[in-house]
Amino acid sequence: MIEKHVSMGISSIVVHAGFTIDMLDKLRNSKRIMGMVSKGGSFTSAWMLQNSRDNPFLSNFDEICKALSGKNVVLSLGNT
């Protein structure tokens, strides 16, 4: 999908690649004051938990960088 968006001419993309499913399990049992405040991070974590799979942006990060390489697209690493 990222390659499709790049071919359509997007100028920037945000990926939430900074967490794993193991980190989510630890966060769920922590005493955080607030939950996730990032919409993209929330969507990514919900997908991970529902599918019992690790972060697709993290596991495919090299491929994402390759798809964006030389395409004049800004890559932003979203925080969660």
N, CA, C and O atoms as CSV, one atom per row, in Angstrom:
chain,resi,resn,atom,element,x,y,z
A,1,MET,N,N,0.823,-1.186,0.000
A,1,MET,CA,C,0.000,0.000,0.000
A,1,MET,C,C,0.873,1.258,0.000
A,1,MET,O,O,0.549,2.250,-0.653
A,2,ILE,N,N,1.974,1.203,0.736
A,2,ILE,CA,C,2.874,2.362,0.760
A,2,ILE,C,C,3.424,2.627,-0.630
A,2,ILE,O,O,3.475,3.778,-1.066
A,3,GLU,N,N,3.832,1.588,-1.327
A,3,GLU,CA,C,4.339,1.768,-2.689
A,3,GLU,C,C,3.273,2.374,-3.597
A,3,GLU,O,O,3.587,3.205,-4.450
A,4,LYS,N,N,2.023,1.968,-3.422
A,4,LYS,CA,C,0.930,2.525,-4.216
A,4,LYS,C,C,0.782,4.021,-3.942
A,4,LYS,O,O,0.636,4.817,-4.870
A,5,HIS,N,N,0.820,4.396,-2.664
A,5,HIS,CA,C,0.688,5.808,-2.312
A,5,HIS,C,C,1.862,6.629,-2.849
A,5,HIS,O,O,1.680,7.760,-3.301
A,6,VAL,N,N,3.064,6.054,-2.797
A,6,VAL,CA,C,4.236,6.748,-3.341
A,6,VAL,C,C,4.059,6.967,-4.839
A,6,VAL,O,O,4.364,8.044,-5.350
A,7,SER,N,N,3.567,5.952,-5.545
A,7,SER,CA,C,3.367,6.090,-6.990
A,7,SER,C,C,2.283,7.111,-7.323
A,7,SER,O,O,2.255,7.651,-8.429
A,8,MET,N,N,1.390,7.376,-6.370
A,8,MET,CA,C,0.337,8.370,-6.571
A,8,MET,C,C,0.810,9.787,-6.245
A,8,MET,O,O,0.086,10.755,-6.476
A,9,GLY,N,N,2.037,9.906,-5.704
A,9,GLY,CA,C,2.630,11.215,-5.508
A,9,GLY,C,C,2.548,11.802,-4.110
A,9,GLY,O,O,2.623,13.021,-3.954
A,10,ILE,N,N,2.394,10.960,-3.082
A,10,ILE,CA,C,2.377,11.522,-1.733
A,10,ILE,C,C,3.688,12.243,-1.449
A,10,ILE,O,O,4.718,11.922,-2.042
A,11,SER,N,N,3.652,13.212,-0.548
A,11,SER,CA,C,4.867,13.960,-0.233
A,11,SER,C,C,5.447,13.571,1.128
A,11,SER,O,O,6.616,13.839,1.409
A,12,SER,N,N,4.631,12.942,1.967
A,12,SER,CA,C,5.138,12.523,3.279
A,12,SER,C,C,4.318,11.353,3.794
A,12,SER,O,O,3.185,11.122,3.372
A,13,ILE,N,N,4.928,10.621,4.721
A,13,ILE,CA,C,4.260,9.477,5.342
A,13,ILE,C,C,4.733,9.372,6.785
A,13,ILE,O,O,5.894,9.641,7.092
A,14,VAL,N,N,3.832,8.981,7.653
A,14,VAL,CA,C,4.160,8.756,9.065
A,14,VAL,C,C,3.982,7.270,9.339
A,14,VAL,O,O,2.929,6.703,9.047
A,15,VAL,N,N,5.007,6.640,9.898
A,15,VAL,CA,C,4.880,5.247,10.309
A,15,VAL,C,C,5.179,5.159,11.805
A,15,VAL,O,O,6.046,5.862,12.325
A,16,HIS,N,N,4.457,4.297,12.470
A,16,HIS,CA,C,4.611,4.103,13.910
A,16,HIS,C,C,5.334,2.778,14.125
A,16,HIS,O,O,4.723,1.757,14.442
A,17,ALA,N,N,6.651,2.823,13.943
A,17,ALA,CA,C,7.464,1.616,13.977
A,17,ALA,C,C,8.205,1.416,15.293
A,17,ALA,O,O,9.031,0.510,15.406
A,18,GLY,N,N,7.922,2.246,16.282
A,18,GLY,CA,C,8.734,2.253,17.484
A,18,GLY,C,C,8.304,1.341,18.614
A,18,GLY,O,O,8.748,1.528,19.746
A,19,PHE,N,N,7.453,0.357,18.348
A,19,PHE,CA,C,7.056,-0.526,19.433
A,19,PHE,C,C,6.727,-1.923,18.909
A,19,PHE,O,O,6.338,-2.109,17.757
A,20,THR,N,N,6.900,-2.886,19.797
A,20,THR,CA,C,6.641,-4.291,19.475
A,20,THR,C,C,5.418,-4.770,20.253
A,20,THR,O,O,4.905,-4.064,21.122
A,21,ILE,N,N,4.969,-5.953,19.935
A,21,ILE,CA,C,3.826,-6.521,20.651
A,21,ILE,C,C,4.200,-6.827,22.108
A,21,ILE,O,O,3.351,-6.743,22.996
A,22,ASP,N,N,5.459,-7.180,22.351
A,22,ASP,CA,C,5.905,-7.403,23.735
A,22,ASP,C,C,5.830,-6.107,24.544
A,22,ASP,O,O,5.446,-6.118,25.714
A,23,MET,N,N,6.196,-4.999,23.914
A,23,MET,CA,C,6.104,-3.710,24.596
A,23,MET,C,C,4.653,-3.361,24.908
A,23,MET,O,O,4.363,-2.799,25.964
A,24,LEU,N,N,3.742,-3.692,23.996
A,24,LEU,CA,C,2.322,-3.427,24.249
A,24,LEU,C,C,1.825,-4.194,25.458
A,24,LEU,O,O,1.075,-3.656,26.273
A,25,ASP,N,N,2.240,-5.447,25.581
A,25,ASP,CA,C,1.829,-6.242,26.742
A,25,ASP,C,C,2.309,-5.602,28.043
A,25,ASP,O,O,1.570,-5.559,29.026
A,26,LYS,N,N,3.547,-5.107,28.047
A,26,LYS,CA,C,4.079,-4.462,29.244
A,26,LYS,C,C,3.334,-3.157,29.542
A,26,LYS,O,O,3.057,-2.845,30.700
A,27,LEU,N,N,3.013,-2.401,28.491
A,27,LEU,CA,C,2.296,-1.137,28.678
A,27,LEU,C,C,0.877,-1.355,29.191
A,27,LEU,O,O,0.374,-0.564,29.988
A,28,ARG,N,N,0.236,-2.418,28.739
A,28,ARG,CA,C,-1.135,-2.695,29.168
A,28,ARG,C,C,-1.206,-2.948,30.671
A,28,ARG,O,O,-2.235,-2.689,31.295
A,29,ASN,N,N,-0.128,-3.447,31.251
A,29,ASN,CA,C,-0.111,-3.767,32.674
A,29,ASN,C,C,0.632,-2.723,33.507
A,29,ASN,O,O,0.893,-2.943,34.690
A,30,SER,N,N,0.968,-1.599,32.900
A,30,SER,CA,C,1.698,-0.568,33.637
A,30,SER,C,C,0.718,0.427,34.253
A,30,SER,O,O,-0.486,0.379,34.002
A,31,LYS,N,N,1.255,1.307,35.048
A,31,LYS,CA,C,0.431,2.316,35.714
A,31,LYS,C,C,0.567,3.663,35.007
A,31,LYS,O,O,0.785,4.689,35.650
A,32,ARG,N,N,0.439,3.652,33.712
A,32,ARG,CA,C,0.521,4.895,32.938
A,32,ARG,C,C,-0.643,5.816,33.314
A,32,ARG,O,O,-1.746,5.356,33.607
A,33,ILE,N,N,-0.381,7.094,33.300
A,33,ILE,CA,C,-1.428,8.072,33.580
A,33,ILE,C,C,-2.381,8.174,32.387
A,33,ILE,O,O,-3.596,8.259,32.561
A,34,MET,N,N,-1.825,8.166,31.190
A,34,MET,CA,C,-2.626,8.272,29.967
A,34,MET,C,C,-2.321,7.083,29.065
A,34,MET,O,O,-1.229,6.518,29.109
A,35,GLY,N,N,-3.281,6.721,28.264
A,35,GLY,CA,C,-3.058,5.694,27.257
A,35,GLY,C,C,-2.337,6.292,26.069
A,35,GLY,O,O,-1.735,7.360,26.174
A,36,MET,N,N,-2.394,5.618,24.957
A,36,MET,CA,C,-1.769,6.143,23.742
A,36,MET,C,C,-2.510,7.389,23.295
A,36,MET,O,O,-3.740,7.430,23.297
A,37,VAL,N,N,-1.756,8.394,22.915
A,37,VAL,CA,C,-2.367,9.640,22.477
A,37,VAL,C,C,-2.230,9.837,20.966
A,37,VAL,O,O,-2.753,10.806,20.415
A,38,SER,N,N,-1.544,8.938,20.313
A,38,SER,CA,C,-1.344,9.021,18.875
A,38,SER,C,C,-2.401,8.182,18.158
A,38,SER,O,O,-2.569,6.999,18.451
A,39,LYS,N,N,-3.107,8.804,17.220
A,39,LYS,CA,C,-4.131,8.071,16.470
A,39,LYS,C,C,-3.494,6.939,15.655
A,39,LYS,O,O,-3.981,5.809,15.676
A,40,GLY,N,N,-2.418,7.240,14.944
A,40,GLY,CA,C,-1.751,6.213,14.140
A,40,GLY,C,C,-1.177,5.103,14.997
A,40,GLY,O,O,-1.255,3.930,14.630
A,41,GLY,N,N,-0.597,5.463,16.142
A,41,GLY,CA,C,-0.071,4.460,17.063
A,41,GLY,C,C,-1.183,3.607,17.648
A,41,GLY,O,O,-1.012,2.404,17.844
A,42,SER,N,N,-2.314,4.226,17.927
A,42,SER,CA,C,-3.470,3.482,18.454
A,42,SER,C,C,-4.000,2.495,17.423
A,42,SER,O,O,-4.308,1.349,17.751
A,43,PHE,N,N,-4.104,2.947,16.169
A,43,PHE,CA,C,-4.567,2.046,15.103
A,43,PHE,C,C,-3.594,0.888,14.914
A,43,PHE,O,O,-4.003,-0.265,14.773
A,44,THR,N,N,-2.300,1.211,14.912
A,44,THR,CA,C,-1.285,0.175,14.728
A,44,THR,C,C,-1.328,-0.832,15.877
A,44,THR,O,O,-1.295,-2.039,15.638
A,45,SER,N,N,-1.401,-0.357,17.103
A,45,SER,CA,C,-1.423,-1.273,18.252
A,45,SER,C,C,-2.705,-2.098,18.276
A,45,SER,O,O,-2.669,-3.275,18.634
A,46,ALA,N,N,-3.830,-1.506,17.905
A,46,ALA,CA,C,-5.083,-2.267,17.856
A,46,ALA,C,C,-4.995,-3.386,16.832
A,46,ALA,O,O,-5.447,-4.503,17.087
A,47,TRP,N,N,-4.409,-3.090,15.670
A,47,TRP,CA,C,-4.239,-4.115,14.635
A,47,TRP,C,C,-3.334,-5.230,15.153
A,47,TRP,O,O,-3.622,-6.410,14.950
A,48,MET,N,N,-2.240,-4.859,15.822
A,48,MET,CA,C,-1.300,-5.844,16.345
A,48,MET,C,C,-1.981,-6.763,17.349
A,48,MET,O,O,-1.817,-7.981,17.289
A,49,LEU,N,N,-2.746,-6.183,18.273
A,49,LEU,CA,C,-3.406,-6.983,19.304
A,49,LEU,C,C,-4.509,-7.856,18.714
A,49,LEU,O,O,-4.672,-9.008,19.115
A,50,GLN,N,N,-5.253,-7.319,17.776
A,50,GLN,CA,C,-6.345,-8.099,17.177
A,50,GLN,C,C,-5.821,-9.267,16.340
A,50,GLN,O,O,-6.448,-10.324,16.268
A,51,ASN,N,N,-4.659,-9.059,15.707
A,51,ASN,CA,C,-4.097,-10.095,14.837
A,51,ASN,C,C,-2.990,-10.911,15.495
A,51,ASN,O,O,-2.443,-11.821,14.874
A,52,SER,N,N,-2.656,-10.597,16.737
A,52,SER,CA,C,-1.570,-11.268,17.465
A,52,SER,C,C,-0.286,-11.315,16.629
A,52,SER,O,O,0.376,-12.348,16.523
A,53,ARG,N,N,0.035,-10.177,16.049
A,53,ARG,CA,C,1.232,-10.068,15.203
A,53,ARG,C,C,2.031,-8.842,15.614
A,53,ARG,O,O,1.506,-7.899,16.207
A,54,ASP,N,N,3.313,-8.883,15.283
A,54,ASP,CA,C,4.176,-7.764,15.628
A,54,ASP,C,C,3.913,-6.586,14.695
A,54,ASP,O,O,3.177,-6.707,13.716
A,55,ASN,N,N,4.509,-5.472,15.004
A,55,ASN,CA,C,4.317,-4.223,14.288
A,55,ASN,C,C,4.778,-4.362,12.834
A,55,ASN,O,O,5.964,-4.578,12.586
A,56,PRO,N,N,3.860,-4.242,11.869
A,56,PRO,CA,C,4.243,-4.406,10.472
A,56,PRO,C,C,5.167,-3.293,9.976
A,56,PRO,O,O,5.949,-3.506,9.049
A,57,PHE,N,N,5.083,-2.111,10.585
A,57,PHE,CA,C,5.980,-1.030,10.182
A,57,PHE,C,C,7.402,-1.298,10.658
A,57,PHE,O,O,8.364,-0.925,9.987
A,58,LEU,N,N,7.535,-1.938,11.805
A,58,LEU,CA,C,8.857,-2.285,12.322
A,58,LEU,C,C,9.442,-3.463,11.558
A,58,LEU,O,O,10.599,-3.419,11.141
A,59,SER,N,N,8.655,-4.513,11.373
A,59,SER,CA,C,9.182,-5.702,10.699
A,59,SER,C,C,9.448,-5.464,9.213
A,59,SER,O,O,10.212,-6.210,8.601
A,60,ASN,N,N,8.839,-4.446,8.629
A,60,ASN,CA,C,9.058,-4.135,7.210
A,60,ASN,C,C,9.763,-2.799,7.009
A,60,ASN,O,O,9.689,-2.210,5.930
A,61,PHE,N,N,10.448,-2.319,8.050
A,61,PHE,CA,C,11.040,-0.982,7.989
A,61,PHE,C,C,12.054,-0.841,6.854
A,61,PHE,O,O,12.078,0.188,6.179
A,62,ASP,N,N,12.885,-1.850,6.632
A,62,ASP,CA,C,13.867,-1.774,5.542
A,62,ASP,C,C,13.170,-1.660,4.191
A,62,ASP,O,O,13.606,-0.896,3.330
A,63,GLU,N,N,12.094,-2.413,4.000
A,63,GLU,CA,C,11.347,-2.361,2.742
A,63,GLU,C,C,10.661,-1.005,2.554
A,63,GLU,O,O,10.578,-0.489,1.440
A,64,ILE,N,N,10.172,-0.439,3.657
A,64,ILE,CA,C,9.549,0.885,3.592
A,64,ILE,C,C,10.590,1.925,3.163
A,64,ILE,O,O,10.327,2.750,2.288
A,65,CYS,N,N,11.761,1.877,3.780
A,65,CYS,CA,C,12.832,2.813,3.413
A,65,CYS,C,C,13.227,2.640,1.951
A,65,CYS,O,O,13.475,3.623,1.252
A,66,LYS,N,N,13.287,1.413,1.496
A,66,LYS,CA,C,13.635,1.139,0.102
A,66,LYS,C,C,12.578,1.709,-0.841
A,66,LYS,O,O,12.915,2.281,-1.878
A,67,ALA,N,N,11.308,1.557,-0.489
A,67,ALA,CA,C,10.214,2.067,-1.321
A,67,ALA,C,C,10.240,3.594,-1.405
A,67,ALA,O,O,9.829,4.168,-2.414
A,68,LEU,N,N,10.719,4.247,-0.353
A,68,LEU,CA,C,10.744,5.707,-0.316
A,68,LEU,C,C,12.036,6.294,-0.861
A,68,LEU,O,O,12.097,7.479,-1.190
A,69,SER,N,N,13.058,5.471,-0.957
A,69,SER,CA,C,14.379,5.924,-1.380
A,69,SER,C,C,14.326,6.563,-2.768
A,69,SER,O,O,13.827,5.968,-3.723
A,70,GLY,N,N,14.847,7.776,-2.856
A,70,GLY,CA,C,14.923,8.477,-4.131
A,70,GLY,C,C,13.585,8.976,-4.659
A,70,GLY,O,O,13.499,9.391,-5.815
A,71,LYS,N,N,12.548,8.944,-3.844
A,71,LYS,CA,C,11.209,9.321,-4.304
A,71,LYS,C,C,10.772,10.701,-3.801
A,71,LYS,O,O,9.645,11.120,-4.066
A,72,ASN,N,N,11.644,11.410,-3.083
A,72,ASN,CA,C,11.327,12.738,-2.569
A,72,ASN,C,C,10.103,12.721,-1.652
A,72,ASN,O,O,9.237,13.591,-1.731
A,73,VAL,N,N,10.052,11.713,-0.785
A,73,VAL,CA,C,8.976,11.564,0.182
A,73,VAL,C,C,9.575,11.675,1.577
A,73,VAL,O,O,10.573,11.021,1.881
A,74,VAL,N,N,8.979,12.490,2.412
A,74,VAL,CA,C,9.449,12.671,3.791
A,74,VAL,C,C,8.909,11.515,4.640
A,74,VAL,O,O,7.711,11.231,4.641
A,75,LEU,N,N,9.814,10.864,5.356
A,75,LEU,CA,C,9.434,9.786,6.276
A,75,LEU,C,C,9.484,10.335,7.687
A,75,LEU,O,O,10.530,10.779,8.160
A,76,SER,N,N,8.340,10.299,8.352
A,76,SER,CA,C,8.262,10.752,9.732
A,76,SER,C,C,8.009,9.522,10.614
A,76,SER,O,O,7.141,8.697,10.326
A,77,LEU,N,N,8.779,9.426,11.677
A,77,LEU,CA,C,8.594,8.328,12.625
A,77,LEU,C,C,7.672,8.812,13.731
A,77,LEU,O,O,8.066,9.582,14.607
A,78,GLY,N,N,6.444,8.343,13.668
A,78,GLY,CA,C,5.448,8.763,14.648
A,78,GLY,C,C,5.757,8.194,16.019
A,78,GLY,O,O,6.288,7.091,16.153
A,79,ASN,N,N,5.413,8.967,17.024
A,79,ASN,CA,C,5.586,8.471,18.384
A,79,ASN,C,C,4.252,7.987,18.911
A,79,ASN,O,O,3.193,8.427,18.463
A,80,THR,N,N,4.313,7.108,19.836
A,80,THR,CA,C,3.084,6.543,20.364
A,80,THR,C,C,3.011,6.880,21.806
A,80,THR,O,O,2.049,6.506,22.478
